[in-house]
Amino acid sequence: MSSSAACGQGLGITEKIHLDNDNYRKWEVIPTPEPLSPELKAEMRADLVEAWYYDREVNFRGELKIPWLLPVDHYRVILEDECGKVCPKNLRYLCNQPTACYWLRSAQNIRIDMDQLTFGAMYEEWRASYPENRPDMEYGHFLANPVRITAMGPTTVSGILEAHRSLYSQASALLAKFQADADLYPNGASAYHDKFKHCSVTPLYPAIVLVVDRMVSESDRASSTRSDGYIRLGKIAQLQSALMVRTGQEEQLSAPISFASIRDRSLPLDRPDTIGQEDDIIRVNIATAVQFITALEKREMSAKPDTYCRKPIQPALCPSAPKGFEEKCEVCYSPEAWADANLVAAEKYGCDNNPGTWESARRVLARRKGEDFLYLEQPPFRRKWVP
């Protein structure tokens, strides 16, 4: 499938192959029967709608890998001292997030990587918290942004809270500066303002943080591994734990944060720097932490819809325009419009001459025979991981 920066990223066909090359070779040489029957068109339209959501999540996951999975800190927020530094290159990773996730040295491996299994478990739980597994992915929105703590950074929860206040203050000031520059020069708004015009630091961000202070243990990894060697991320989410910490900065919230509803699922804090702070700090498994943070965010969005106004569709996540629609990018911003445009392209140029309908027709026809062809199922971020 061709790629167009203006009309979205698009996907290469091979990115949807899931170890089923025999089926792929079988169906790729079978021509689509044309003209398309009304029944086939209807099935293809429904399939194309699903493909639109699939393509956008694949593109989102590609962006998410940069701060979370790459073993480099260039685009990641790191704490090399007590306050950290926010600059234009890492600012966007703090924006549009409900919280930050701090990784203590004890949760990092010898390659200075954050524990990837924990991230994988977080992602699957976050995705499942939305209807039909279709999360809000616009402009980098996720559960949290990662903050890696180096050997020179804070080692205690209180030190992390001080650093969080500093990062929040820096991010807010930087965004305000970009807006002020744009207001001052309305006809020549800064490039930074254009880049961050759909970015904000959410009211929830300064109020609560996640702290990961341990790696997935070997015993937990073993009990989460199936007989075929695949690791169940859902099991990891039940076994791995994290701290949730109230910061005391809840002035912007509709109501105070309370851990009372999940107190029965709490685990021992098991840290000397948390003694006497049980009302503000709780240790729970990853599944509970994700569910709590997402529910808290949804509460605030419902209570303050003007503050949490829904962001527009992010064009960069959308699939490529169908053949003949390269100059009409707006069709890429809606699943129904994109599906209809693909069917128009199929009618005009032939179903097999438009990449989207070439895939969709074969997927539908294969499904009718109980077979799979480039099926639309998100694979986990790593081989041998399963939800």
N, C-alpha and C positions, 0 to 999 in steps of 0.2 A: 504494500500500500504506500503510495507516495506520501511525503511529509511536507507540510507547509507551516511555517512558523506563525503566519497570520491566522490560519484556520485550524490550529491545533497541531499536536505532535504526530498523531497517527501511530499505527503499529505495523511492524513487519509481520507477514503471515507466519513465519517460523516461530515467532514469539508465542503463538497460541498452541503449538504442538506439544502434547503431553505424553511423550514416550510411546506414541501410537503410530509409528511411521508406516507400518503395513497398511493400516486403514487410510492414511493420508495418500499413499501412492495409489491405492485402489480408487479413491474418490476423485483425485485431482484430474484423472484422465476421462472421467465420465462427463459428457457435455450436459448442460442443463436443458431440459425439454422446453422449447419456446414455441409459441408465446406462452408466458407464464399463466397457469390457470388461476382463477380467483382464489381457490383454496390455497394454492402454493404461495400466492402473493400475501394472503392474510397471515399465513404461518411465518413467512419471511419478514413481514413487518414487525411481528411480535419478537422475532429473533433479533432483528436489527436494533430494536429498542434495548434489548438486553446487552447487545454488543456495544452500544454506546456507553452504558454504565461500566461495562467491563473495561473498555479501552481507557476511560477516564481514571479508573482505579489503578490500572497498570502504570499510567503516566504519573499518578500521584505517588505510588509506591517507589517509582524511580527517583522522585524528588526527596522522598522521606529517607532513602538510603544514605543520602549525603551527610546529614548530621548524625544519624543513628548508627550506621553500619560501617562506614569507611574508616579505616584505621589511621586517619589523619585529622588534625584539629583545625585545619584552615578555615572551615565554615562552621565550626562548632564553638559554642561558648565554653570557655574553660576558666577555671579558677586557679591562677598561679600565685595569688595573694589573697588577702582578706576581702577584697571588694570586686575583683574581676574587671573586665573592660568590654563595653558594648561599642561597636563601630558599625559603619554601614554594611560591611560584608557579612556580619553575623546578626544584625538587628532583626532581619525578617524571620529568623528562626525563633525569636521570642514573641513575635506578634501573633495575635489571633489564637493564643493558647489559653486553656483554663488554668494551667499551672506549669511549674518547672520540675524536672526530675533530676535530682542531684545524685551523682555517682561517687561515693567515697572510694578511696584507694582499695579498700577491702573487697569491693565489687568489680574490680578491674583485673584482667589477667596480665601475664608477663609481657604481652605485646602492647600493653597500655590500651587495650580495647575495653569498652564497656561490655558487660555480659550480654551476648546477643540472644541467648535463649530467653532471658527476661524480657527483652524488647519484643521478640516474636510472640511471647505469651500476652504481653500488653496489647499488641496490635490486634490479635485475634479477639480478645475480650472487648476491646474498644469497637471493633467492626460489628460484633454481634450485638452491641447495645443499641443499634439503630434498626428501624424497621426494614425488613428485607435485606439486611446487611449492606445498606447503602448509606454510609456515613457522610457527614458534612466535611468535604475535603477542600473547600475553596480557600485559596491563598494560604496554603500551608497549615490550615487548622487540623490539629490532632489532639491527642490526650495531653501532651506536654512537650516541652523542648528539653533535650538532654543538656546537662551541665556537668562536664567532667572535671573532677577535682584532682589537681596534681599534688605532688609531694609538698609543695610550698603553700597549698591552699588550706582552708579550715578543716579541722578534724572532728569538731563537735557539732551538735545540732544547733547550739546557740550561735556558733561561728557561721554556719550555713544560713541562718536567718538574717544575720547582719549582711552577708554577701548578697542574699536575695533582695533585701531592701535597696542595696546599692545598684544592682542590675536593673531593678524596676525603675529606679529614679533616673538612671542613665538612659534607658530605652525611652521613657516618657519624654525626657528633655530633648532627645534627638529627634523624635517624631514631631514634637512641637516646633523645633527649629525648622524642619523641612516645610511644615505648614506655614510658618511665619514667612519663610523665603518666598513661598508661592503667593501669599497674600501681598507681599511687598512688590513682587514682579509678576503680576497676573498674566502678562503677555509672553513671558519667558520663564515659566515655572521651572524650577530646578529639576534636573533629571532624577534626583533622589526623591523629590516629592511625587513625581509620576510613578516611580517604582514602588513607593510605599502608600499610595493613596487609598488602597483597600486594606491597609494594615493598621492595627491598633493594639495597645496593651489592654487586655480585658480587665474589668473591675474585679474579677475573681483572682486574677494572677497574683496580686500582692498578698492575698489572704491565706493561701494554703500552698504547701509544697510537698512533694514526694521525695523521699530519701531512700536510695537503694544502698545498703551497707554490707551486702554479702553476695557471693557468687552462688549460682545453683550448685548445690552439693552433689558429690558423686553418687550418693545414695538416692537423692531425688531424681537425678538424671537416669539412674538405672531403673527406678520404679516407673518412670515415665516412658521408657523405651519398649516398644513392641517386640515381639519375637523376630520380626523381619528387619529390625534395626532402626525403624522410624520412631522419632521422638514425638510424643503427643503434647502439643503446646497447651492444650486445655488442662492436662494433668500438671504441667509445670506451673500454670497459673494458680492451681490449688495448693501447690507445695512451696513455691517461692514466696518470700514475704518482703514487705517494704514498710517504711514508716510514713505516716501522714502526719503533718505538723501544722497546726494553726499558728499563724504569724502574729495575730493580734491586730492586724490591719483590715478590719471588716467594715469600715465606714461606708464604703461604696456598695455594700451588699444589701439585699432586701431584708435579710434576717441573719442572725448570727449562725455560724457553723457549729454543729453539734455532732459528736460521735456516738450519741446515745443509741441511735438506731442500729449500730453495728458493734456495740460494746460486747455483745454475746459472741461475736466472732473474732474478738481480739486475741492476740498472741502475746506471750511475755515480751516486754520491751527489750530486756537483755542488754541494756547499755547503761553504764554508770552516769552518763551525762543527761539522762532523762529522769532521774530520780526526783520525785515531787512534782512532775509535770504531766501526770497521767491524764488530766483534763484536756490538755492541748496536744498531746502526742499519743498516737495509737499505732501499734503494729498489727497488720492484717495481711492476708495473702493477696497476691497480685489481682486475682479475680475480684475480690471485695473492694480493693483500692480503686480499680478502674470503674467499677459500677458506682461507687460513691462519688467519684470526681465527675463522671458524666451526668449523674442524676443532679448533682449540685449545679453544674453548668446549665442544665435544662431548666432547673428551678429559677435561676437568675435570668435566663433568656425569657422565660414566661412572665416573670415579675417586672422586668424592665425591657420591654420590646424595643423601645426607642434607643436604648444604649446598645443593645445587641441586634441592631438592624441586620437583616440577612444580606450577606454580601452577594454581588452579582456572580454569574457563572465565570469561572476563570478560563479564558480561551485556551491557554497553553495546555490545559488538561484534556481538551476535547479532541476527538478523532479528526482525521483529515477530511476535507470536503470530497464528496463524490465527484465522479467525472462530469465535467460541464458546469460544476458549481464552484470552481476555484475562486471566483471573484464574488461569491455570495456566502461569505463566512458565517453569516447569521444562522444558516441552516445547521451549522455544527453545534449550536449552543442549546439545542433542545433534542431530547431523544426521539420524539415523534417527528419533528421537522427533518432530522437527519435520516431517519428511516424512510420517510416519504421521498426525500430527495434522492436517496439511493435507488428507490423503485422507479422514479422518473428517469434516472440515468440508465437503468437496466432496460427500460422500454425504448429509450432513444438510441443507445449504443450497443445493446445486447447484454444480457445478464452476465455472461462470462467475460465481458470487456470492462467491467467495473469491479474493482477489487472487493468492495463491501458486499455486493450481491453475489459475486463468485463464491465467496466464503459462505455466505448465509444460505444460498440455495443448497450447497452440498451438506451443510450442517443439518438443514431441515430434512433433506432427502435421506441422509444417513440415519437420522433419528427415527424416521418412519420405519426403517428396517431394524431398529433396535441397536444401531451402531453409533459410534462417536466419530466426529470429524471436527478438529479444531474447537473442542468444546470450551464453553465459557465458564471456567472455574478457576478462581485465583489460586495459584500454587503458593505455598508458604515461601518466605524469603530465602530459605536455605534448603538444599536437597536433604532428604531424610527428615524433614519436619512435616508434621500433619497437624491440622487444627485440633 
